[in-house]
């Protein structure tokens, strides 16, 4: 094979690799756009129509329904005990809920692998707390209803179960700004 033929072969190979990666990048961009459109549509529906109705088992086996907390300001938090950011943000959520003495309910939806993991976490946090509902999303159906793909992820709902805000990632829930914001939210009718 001549040097000229070798250069041509290498050029074809380089162009083929570049074309392959270009096509892959275009597919990723299309998937990202599609996922973004789906998320925007879901957020829009949560804001206008409200939270989808769901029930889930508490750790003690009793049934919790999102409808049972209608009329309260709700923090719907998706978490897991193996998720370090989830564990770090949880105490500030508990302080916020405690501060509002029943005006806010924390619905903590666990994506843990077992009830034992959840129970151990709750023991470490000091056991059950008032106005805190811990439920297990064993089959990830609830997370799917809300389009949750990262942990922690939280949704703030008003008293009519309409989405007010979505928080992706860790947040400090017990700050002056958070208390002021939640005070305004709890005063809405």
C-alpha positions as semicolon CSV with decimal commas, in nm:
position;residue;x (nm);y (nm);z (nm)
1;X;0,000;0,000;0,000
2;X;0,137;0,338;-0,094
3;X;0,171;0,631;0,145
4;X;-0,101;0,812;-0,050
5;X;-0,344;0,520;-0,011
6;X;-0,262;0,492;0,362
7;X;-0,333;0,863;0,413
8;X;-0,664;0,826;0,228
9;X;-0,758;0,524;0,442
10;X;-0,671;0,710;0,763
11;X;-0,872;1,013;0,647
12;X;-1,175;0,794;0,577
13;X;-1,137;0,635;0,921
14;X;-1,109;0,972;1,097
15;X;-1,411;1,109;0,908
16;X;-1,612;0,796;0,993
17;X;-1,531;0,832;1,362
18;X;-1,617;1,204;1,352
19;X;-1,946;1,128;1,177
20;X;-2,031;0,860;1,433
21;X;-1,971;1,094;1,728
22;X;-2,160;1,374;1,551
23;X;-2,462;1,147;1,508
24;X;-2,441;1,040;1,874
25;X;-2,425;1,403;1,987
26;X;-2,730;1,486;1,773
27;X;-2,921;1,194;1,929
28;X;-2,827;1,313;2,280
29;X;-2,945;1,664;2,197
30;X;-3,274;1,531;2,061
31;X;-3,325;1,317;2,374
32;X;-3,241;1,614;2,597
33;X;-3,493;1,831;2,413
34;X;-3,759;1,561;2,434
35;X;-3,694;1,509;2,807
36;X;-3,699;1,886;2,870
37;X;-4,032;1,917;2,689
38;X;-4,178;1,631;2,893
39;X;-4,056;1,786;3,219
40;X;-4,198;2,127;3,127
41;X;-4,530;1,965;3,040
42;X;-4,535;1,777;3,372
43;X;-4,449;2,090;3,573
44;X;-4,719;2,281;3,388
45;X;-4,974;2,010;3,472
46;X;-4,867;2,006;3,840
47;X;-4,911;2,384;3,857
48;X;-5,250;2,393;3,684
49;X;-5,415;2,061;3,769
50;X;-5,230;1,978;4,089
51;X;-5,058;1,677;4,237
52;X;-5,172;1,340;4,106
53;X;-5,361;1,138;4,360
54;X;-5,155;0,862;4,516
55;X;-5,147;0,633;4,815
56;X;-4,848;0,460;4,969
57;X;-4,766;0,249;5,269
58;X;-4,613;0,402;5,575
59;X;-4,340;0,207;5,750
60;X;-4,594;0,073;6,003
61;X;-4,797;-0,071;5,712
62;X;-5,085;0,177;5,731
63;X;-5,193;0,356;5,417
64;X;-5,120;0,723;5,348
65;X;-5,305;0,923;5,083
66;X;-5,193;1,260;4,951
67;X;-5,559;1,368;4,971
68;X;-5,540;1,333;5,351
69;X;-5,314;1,641;5,371
70;X;-5,510;1,864;5,132
71;X;-5,563;2,199;5,302
72;X;-5,204;2,211;5,433
73;X;-4,889;2,343;5,270
74;X;-4,696;2,033;5,161
75;X;-4,332;1,956;5,101
76;X;-4,318;1,637;4,895
77;X;-3,959;1,515;4,925
78;X;-3,808;1,223;4,735
79;X;-3,508;1,084;4,923
80;X;-3,318;0,771;5,028
81;X;-3,105;0,690;5,331
82;X;-2,809;0,602;5,104
83;X;-2,823;0,950;4,944
84;X;-2,577;1,172;5,133
85;X;-2,733;1,506;5,021
86;X;-3,076;1,372;5,125
87;X;-2,947;1,283;5,471
88;X;-2,776;1,622;5,508
89;X;-3,087;1,824;5,415
90;X;-3,339;1,622;5,618
91;X;-3,274;1,784;5,960
92;X;-3,340;2,134;5,820
93;X;-3,670;2,010;5,672
94;X;-3,769;1,871;6,011
95;X;-3,686;2,204;6,180
96;X;-3,895;2,392;5,925
97;X;-4,195;2,163;5,971
98;X;-4,162;2,185;6,350
99;X;-4,141;2,567;6,329
100;X;-4,479;2,584;6,155
101;X;-4,660;2,368;6,412
102;X;-4,895;2,181;6,180
103;X;-4,934;2,434;5,897
104;X;-4,680;2,244;5,686
105;X;-4,667;1,870;5,627
106;X;-4,356;1,693;5,505
107;X;-4,437;1,390;5,291
108;X;-4,103;1,211;5,263
109;X;-4,115;0,949;4,989
110;X;-3,833;0,701;5,037
111;X;-3,665;0,536;4,742
112;X;-3,472;0,301;4,971
113;X;-3,427;-0,066;4,896
114;X;-3,582;-0,194;5,219
115;X;-3,805;-0,095;5,509
116;X;-3,517;-0,175;5,741
117;X;-3,302;0,097;5,579
118;X;-3,583;0,348;5,629
119;X;-3,645;0,240;5,988
120;X;-3,276;0,269;6,076
121;X;-3,266;0,618;5,924
122;X;-3,573;0,726;6,119
123;X;-3,426;0,596;6,444
124;X;-3,111;0,799;6,377
125;X;-3,331;1,108;6,322
126;X;-3,504;1,055;6,657
127;X;-3,808;0,854;6,549
128;X;-4,143;0,965;6,410
129;X;-4,218;1,338;6,412
130;X;-4,549;1,526;6,406
131;X;-4,658;1,648;6,061
132;X;-4,406;1,421;5,889
133;X;-4,533;1,135;5,677
134;X;-4,271;0,879;5,574
135;X;-4,381;0,649;5,293
136;X;-4,197;0,389;5,089
137;X;-4,203;0,407;4,710
138;X;-4,095;0,045;4,677
139;X;-4,161;0,019;4,303
140;X;-4,076;0,385;4,217
141;X;-4,429;0,449;4,082
142;X;-4,472;0,770;4,281
143;X;-4,134;0,903;4,166
144;X;-4,242;0,828;3,810
145;X;-4,569;1,021;3,855
146;X;-4,366;1,331;3,937
147;X;-4,086;1,275;3,687
148;X;-3,833;1,246;3,967
149;X;-3,497;1,130;3,841
150;X;-3,254;1,272;4,097
151;X;-3,237;1,262;4,475
152;X;-3,313;1,468;4,668
153;X;-3,595;1,630;4,479
154;X;-3,871;1,827;4,649
155;X;-4,199;1,977;4,541
156;X;-4,383;2,251;4,732
157;X;-4,761;2,237;4,703
158;X;-5,014;2,490;4,823
159;X;-5,327;2,401;5,018
160;X;-5,507;2,305;4,694
161;X;-5,225;2,063;4,600
162;X;-5,103;2,294;4,321
163;X;-4,730;2,305;4,258
164;X;-4,563;2,624;4,373
165;X;-4,196;2,532;4,340
166;X;-3,969;2,241;4,255
167;X;-3,630;2,206;4,423
168;X;-3,372;1,970;4,271
169;X;-3,076;1,889;4,494
170;X;-2,992;1,974;4,851
171;X;-3,128;2,289;5,014
172;X;-3,117;2,446;5,359
173;X;-3,485;2,454;5,448
174;X;-3,449;2,632;5,781
175;X;-3,326;2,979;5,695
176;X;-3,486;3,321;5,745
177;X;-3,564;3,341;5,372
178;X;-3,719;2,992;5,372
179;X;-3,930;3,073;5,680
180;X;-4,047;3,402;5,524
181;X;-4,134;3,228;5,197
182;X;-4,321;2,946;5,372
183;X;-4,503;3,196;5,595
184;X;-4,639;3,371;5,284
185;X;-4,730;3,035;5,133
186;X;-4,917;2,913;5,444
187;X;-5,119;3,237;5,458
188;X;-5,256;3,187;5,104
189;X;-5,611;3,056;5,082
